[in-house]
Amino acid sequence: MDLFAEVKALVVAAVSRLAARGDLPEGLDLGPVTVEPPRDPAHGDMASNVAMVLARPARKSPREIAEALAPLLAEADGIDTVEVAGPGFLNIRLARGRWFAQLPAILARGRDIGRSTLGAGRKVNVEFVSANPTGPLHIGHTRGAVFGDALAALLDFAGYEVMREYYINDGGAQVDVLARSVYLRYLEALGRAVEFPEGSYPGEYLIPVGEALAREHGEALVGHDNEDWLPAIRDHAIEKMMEMIREDLDLLNVRMDHFFSERSLYGTGQIEAALGALEAKGLIYEGVLEPPKGKTPEDWEPRVQTLFKSTAYGDDVDRPVKKSDGSWTYFAPDIAYHYTKVERGFDELIDVLGADHGGYVKRMRAAVAALSEGRVPLDVKLCQLVKLTKDGQPFKMSKRAGTFVTLRDLIDMVGPDVTRFVMLTRKNDAPLDFDLDKVLEQSKENPVFYVQYAHARIFSVLAKAAEAGFATGDADLAGADTARLGTPGEIALARKLGEWPRQVEVAANNHEPHRIAFYLYDLASEFHSLQHQGKLDPELRFLREDAPETTLARLALARATAVVISAGLGILGVTPMDEMR
């Protein structure tokens, strides 16, 4: 049940009636028409921009169209009043009972309430985390992991077929640095004195990897040239690092559907095939780039390179795919990797990357547009930095990692539920302050506690009602007489429940799972406010043994709120709490 969609259908029907009687042209584009909550609840339950959208194509003033639509809408069942505001907005109030009529549907559908067919089964690849396999995941990776996983769950909830994918960056020079760092830990395990050069990986997490090599090989790898031991140690190190990363993700309750190795692209013809597809379109050529910004011709040595004509698809400059020495740039395997996504039949691609990848966006979108002939959109979501504080000070770095706070450190301190919810309390492209003190408070300032507490309070109310002899099963409550409801607080809570299906679709359309976290906080706030009113006025309490029919109706409202909270937390990957300890 989506009340906003139902009212939009009424708006569309009213436009059709005006067109049928000749007051509006036939065939107007109604795609941009919206029905949404007004910015100020005092203006009504819903607001529509229909008159503003139709004014130009209809060659009429918005207010003239709005004034013609208003009486037609007011005639519809469930509509109380329709007012024309400003230049031509329609402010709509529903009949009081319309908000409460949704409660049986919420109780019947349970945690599937709000699940939609918006995606129509379209296949979406969500690539996220994709950290270099050189160490444990840090707090920045954690944000990307939570965002990507929640986005995937949101899209699944909205009717898409989703694949969660991790791209293993195991084809670059960093894995050779990893192998050399592991070799030093191997020598150290054998009792040799070692010194880690600048740029290596000195974290303690490599100690057990080196010790395992020492147990397996003894002194056999000592004294040999790099070429003799590097390939085997590199493979061993990558395998161990990926085991660690999988364990890290599992702590966060993130489980990938597929891991794709960058190294699988080399020597298999896949890079050549992807670039060949671009060359067939006339998009690969030999050329010389202009000096980068900030470089003068004296500082710049022009050289012939193999270039992708990414400017043909909106990029600022063309991009090198092969260096002058004949080796691939890092961009070439990335093109090939995304070509595999296109070839695997995905309808949409989403890459979740760190903030330092901002310069990567246009070139990758250009490559995907060229490879798919514009059929497959690529949305790149950049996750900004996380600032971790405790006692008002920046939190210390992890000794185990050497240079950063790890995902495991964070989970050990606050747990996966707090970590996941807090990571979604800001839009992905906004910096995030993660205050370790505040997220463990039991107060309104701690959003995950505030939402989980609302869920737990509802279960407490239902338990007390059951003890008093009330039937509290969902089927029982679905039959409650909702005409007994109607206080301002009850209406406010029911209105917020009515926004849920629309909120899911808006969040899915915009790839913004943080909207779900914001919505849940607002919903919890409406519930806490209503319960507080009952403390001030006994007539407003959920449980009133002297008014059993009113009690059942209020229990139905409370239980429906718990159902929606549970559905929303499910999308975020957070556990709904039945009691707070």
ROVEX-422221 format. One line per 3 residues: number of its first residue (from 1); for each residue x, y negated, z negated of C-alpha. Coordinates in steps of 0.2 Angstrom, whole numbers. Layout:
NUM> X,Y,Z; ...
END
This chain:
1> 0,0,0; 8,-16,6; -4,-31,2
4> 7,-43,11; 6,-33,27; -13,-31,24
7> -15,-50,23; -3,-53,38; -15,-41,48
10> -30,-52,42; -20,-67,49; -17,-59,65
13> -35,-54,67; -40,-72,63; -29,-78,77
16> -37,-66,89; -54,-72,84; -49,-90,88
19> -41,-84,105; -57,-74,109; -68,-90,107
22> -55,-101,117; -48,-111,103; -31,-103,106
25> -22,-96,121; -22,-78,123; -5,-68,121
28> 3,-79,109; 19,-71,101; 15,-67,83
31> 32,-59,79; 39,-74,69; 23,-75,59
34> 26,-72,40; 16,-69,25; 26,-71,9
37> 26,-76,-9; 26,-95,-10; 41,-104,-18
40> 29,-111,-32; 17,-98,-38; 5,-113,-42
43> 2,-114,-23; -6,-97,-22; -2,-79,-21
46> 4,-79,-3; 9,-92,10; 9,-90,29
49> 18,-100,42; 6,-95,56; 1,-112,61
52> 18,-119,62; 24,-104,73; 9,-106,85
55> 9,-125,87; 21,-127,101; 15,-113,112
58> -3,-117,109; 0,-136,112; -9,-140,96
61> -4,-148,79; 0,-135,65; -13,-143,54
64> -27,-142,67; -23,-123,69; -22,-120,50
67> -39,-129,47; -47,-117,60; -39,-102,53
70> -43,-105,35; -62,-102,35; -60,-86,45
73> -47,-79,33; -58,-84,18; -72,-73,24
76> -61,-58,23; -63,-45,9; -51,-47,-5
79> -47,-66,-1; -53,-78,-14; -47,-95,-7
82> -37,-102,8; -30,-119,7; -21,-129,20
85> -5,-138,13; 7,-150,20; 9,-150,39
88> 0,-134,41; 5,-120,29; -9,-108,23
91> -9,-105,4; -19,-89,1; -26,-83,-16
94> -32,-65,-17; -47,-60,-27; -41,-55,-44
97> -46,-37,-43; -36,-35,-27; -20,-35,-36
100> -26,-22,-48; -33,-11,-35; -15,-6,-30
103> -12,3,-46; -20,20,-42; -9,20,-26
106> 7,17,-36; 3,30,-48; -2,43,-34
109> 14,40,-24; 26,39,-39; 44,35,-35
112> 40,36,-16; 30,20,-18; 37,7,-6
115> 45,20,5; 41,15,23; 43,20,41
118> 52,4,46; 67,13,52; 57,25,63
121> 71,38,61; 84,27,69; 102,34,66
124> 113,23,56; 131,25,51; 136,16,35
127> 155,16,34; 161,11,17; 176,12,4
130> 188,18,18; 203,14,6; 220,19,11
133> 224,36,4; 239,29,-6; 232,29,-24
136> 216,28,-35; 202,17,-31; 202,0,-39
139> 189,-12,-44; 187,-20,-27; 184,-3,-19
142> 171,0,-33; 161,-15,-27; 162,-9,-9
145> 157,9,-14; 142,3,-24; 136,-9,-11
148> 138,4,3; 130,18,-6; 115,7,-12
151> 113,0,6; 113,18,13; 100,23,0
154> 89,8,4; 90,12,23; 85,30,19
157> 70,23,9; 65,12,23; 64,27,35
160> 81,27,43; 92,43,46; 108,38,37
163> 126,45,37; 138,39,24; 155,39,31
166> 173,37,24; 187,32,37; 203,39,30
169> 217,27,35; 230,40,36; 238,35,53
172> 248,20,48; 265,16,40; 257,15,23
175> 256,34,22; 275,36,26; 278,24,11
178> 267,35,1; 277,50,6; 293,42,1
181> 286,36,-16; 280,54,-19; 298,60,-15
184> 305,49,-28; 293,56,-41; 298,73,-35
187> 317,69,-38; 312,61,-55; 303,78,-60
190> 319,87,-56; 328,75,-68; 336,63,-55
193> 337,45,-59; 326,35,-47; 322,17,-43
196> 307,12,-33; 310,-1,-20; 299,-16,-17
199> 284,-11,-7; 283,7,-13; 269,14,-25
202> 276,15,-42; 260,20,-51; 260,34,-64
205> 246,43,-54; 260,50,-42; 269,58,-57
208> 259,74,-56; 260,75,-37; 279,74,-38
211> 279,87,-52; 269,99,-42; 281,97,-28
214> 295,101,-40; 287,117,-46; 283,123,-28
217> 300,118,-20; 313,117,-33; 328,109,-27
220> 325,114,-9; 320,97,-3; 335,88,-11
223> 348,80,0; 339,82,17; 336,68,29
226> 319,60,29; 313,68,45; 315,85,37
229> 304,83,22; 293,68,26; 279,76,37
232> 276,90,24; 276,78,9; 265,66,18
235> 252,79,21; 253,85,3; 252,67,-3
238> 237,63,7; 228,78,2; 231,75,-16
241> 226,56,-15; 210,61,-6; 206,73,-20
244> 208,59,-32; 198,47,-22; 184,60,-20
247> 184,63,-39; 184,44,-42; 168,42,-30
250> 160,57,-39; 162,47,-56; 152,33,-48
253> 139,46,-41; 144,42,-23; 145,56,-11
256> 150,54,7; 142,64,21; 157,64,32
259> 176,60,30; 184,54,47; 203,55,48
262> 212,41,58; 226,53,62; 214,64,71
265> 213,51,85; 232,52,89; 238,64,101
268> 221,70,106; 217,58,120; 203,49,110
271> 212,32,109; 216,33,128; 198,38,132
274> 191,23,122; 202,11,130; 199,19,147
277> 181,16,145; 185,-2,142; 197,-3,157
280> 183,4,168; 173,-11,164; 188,-23,168
283> 191,-27,150; 209,-21,148; 223,-31,156
286> 241,-35,154; 244,-53,148; 253,-65,136
289> 243,-73,122; 244,-91,117; 254,-95,101
292> 244,-92,85; 237,-107,76; 251,-116,66
295> 265,-109,77; 274,-121,89; 280,-114,106
298> 298,-115,98; 292,-103,85; 283,-91,97
301> 291,-78,108; 279,-75,122; 278,-56,128
304> 268,-46,139; 255,-35,130; 240,-24,134
307> 225,-34,129; 206,-31,127; 196,-45,134
310> 186,-47,118; 182,-66,122; 170,-59,135
313> 159,-53,120; 161,-68,108; 178,-67,101
316> 189,-82,99; 204,-74,108; 208,-58,117
319> 216,-45,106; 231,-34,109; 229,-15,109
322> 246,-10,114; 262,-18,109; 276,-23,120
325> 286,-8,115; 272,4,121; 265,8,103
328> 247,6,98; 242,-9,88; 231,-5,73
331> 216,-11,83; 217,3,96; 213,17,84
334> 199,7,76; 192,5,94; 193,23,97
337> 185,27,80; 170,16,83; 169,24,101
340> 166,40,92; 152,33,82; 144,27,98
343> 147,44,106; 139,53,91; 123,44,95
346> 121,32,81; 108,18,85; 116,6,72
349> 133,4,64; 137,-4,48; 155,-7,41
352> 157,-12,23; 174,-20,21; 184,-30,9
355> 185,-49,10; 202,-49,18; 195,-41,34
358> 186,-58,39; 197,-59,55; 192,-42,60
361> 173,-45,62; 172,-53,79; 185,-42,88
364> 176,-26,82; 159,-32,86; 166,-36,103
367> 173,-19,105; 157,-10,100; 146,-21,111
370> 157,-17,126; 158,1,123; 139,3,120
373> 134,-10,133; 126,-19,120; 115,-5,114
376> 122,-2,97; 123,-17,85; 137,-18,72
379> 135,-27,56; 150,-30,46; 147,-33,28
382> 162,-41,18; 163,-38,-1; 171,-53,-10
385> 183,-51,-25; 178,-45,-42; 184,-55,-57
388> 185,-44,-72; 186,-53,-89; 185,-48,-108
391> 185,-59,-123; 185,-74,-110; 201,-69,-103
394> 206,-59,-87; 207,-41,-90; 224,-33,-90
397> 230,-22,-76; 230,-3,-77; 247,5,-81
400> 242,21,-73; 239,12,-56; 254,0,-58
403> 245,-15,-51; 227,-15,-53; 211,-10,-63
406> 205,7,-57; 187,13,-54; 191,26,-68
409> 196,12,-80; 179,3,-77; 169,19,-78
412> 177,24,-94; 173,7,-102; 155,4,-96
415> 149,19,-87; 142,22,-70; 125,14,-72
418> 131,-2,-79; 145,-3,-65; 133,0,-51
421> 119,-12,-57; 131,-26,-61; 140,-24,-44
424> 123,-28,-36; 119,-43,-46; 127,-55,-33
427> 126,-55,-14; 140,-45,-6; 149,-60,1
430> 149,-70,-15; 162,-68,-28; 157,-58,-44
433> 161,-61,-62; 161,-44,-71; 161,-49,-90
436> 165,-33,-100; 158,-41,-116; 141,-47,-108
439> 137,-30,-98; 137,-21,-115; 126,-33,-124
442> 108,-28,-128; 101,-44,-122; 92,-53,-108
445> 109,-59,-102; 114,-41,-98; 103,-37,-82
448> 105,-18,-82; 100,-17,-101; 85,-29,-98
451> 78,-18,-84; 81,-1,-92; 74,-8,-108
454> 58,-12,-99; 57,6,-93; 60,13,-110
457> 48,1,-118; 34,7,-107; 38,25,-111
460> 37,20,-130; 20,13,-127; 14,28,-117
463> 20,39,-131; 11,29,-145; -5,30,-134
466> -3,49,-132; -1,50,-151; -17,40,-153
469> -27,52,-142; -26,43,-125; -24,53,-109
472> -8,46,-102; -5,57,-86; -4,48,-70
475> -20,56,-63; -29,50,-79; -23,32,-78
478> -26,31,-60; -45,32,-64; -44,18,-76
481> -56,4,-74; -45,-10,-68; -59,-23,-69
484> -54,-24,-87; -38,-32,-82; -37,-51,-79
487> -26,-61,-91; -13,-72,-83; 1,-61,-89
490> -8,-46,-82; -11,-55,-65; 8,-61,-65
493> 14,-43,-67; 2,-35,-54; 7,-49,-42
496> 25,-44,-44; 21,-26,-42; 12,-30,-26
499> 29,-38,-19; 38,-21,-20; 34,-14,-2
502> 38,-30,6; 54,-32,-4; 60,-15,2
505> 58,-20,20; 65,-37,18; 81,-30,9
508> 82,-16,22; 80,-28,37; 94,-39,30
511> 105,-26,24; 105,-34,6; 102,-21,-8
514> 106,-35,-21; 88,-40,-17; 82,-24,-26
517> 92,-28,-41; 85,-46,-42; 67,-40,-40
520> 69,-27,-54; 75,-40,-65; 61,-52,-61
523> 48,-37,-63; 56,-32,-80; 54,-51,-85
526> 36,-51,-81; 33,-35,-91; 43,-41,-106
529> 34,-57,-106; 17,-48,-106; 22,-37,-120
532> 28,-52,-130; 11,-60,-128; 4,-45,-136
535> 15,-48,-152; 8,-65,-153; -11,-61,-150
538> -17,-43,-155; -31,-45,-142; -17,-44,-128
541> -9,-28,-134; -7,-13,-122; -14,-1,-136
544> -30,-6,-143; -40,8,-151; -55,-3,-153
547> -56,-5,-134; -52,12,-126; -56,7,-108
550> -46,-9,-109; -31,1,-116; -32,14,-102
553> -32,0,-89; -17,-8,-97; -8,8,-99
556> -11,11,-80; -3,-7,-77; 12,-2,-88
559> 14,15,-81; 14,8,-63; 27,-4,-68
562> 38,10,-74; 35,19,-58; 41,4,-47
565> 56,1,-59; 61,20,-57; 59,19,-38
568> 70,3,-37; 84,10,-49; 84,26,-38
571> 89,15,-23; 103,7,-33; 109,24,-40
574> 105,19,-58; 97,31,-71; 80,24,-77
577> 80,26,-96; 66,34,-106; 73,28,-122
580> 87,16,-127; 100,23,-139
END
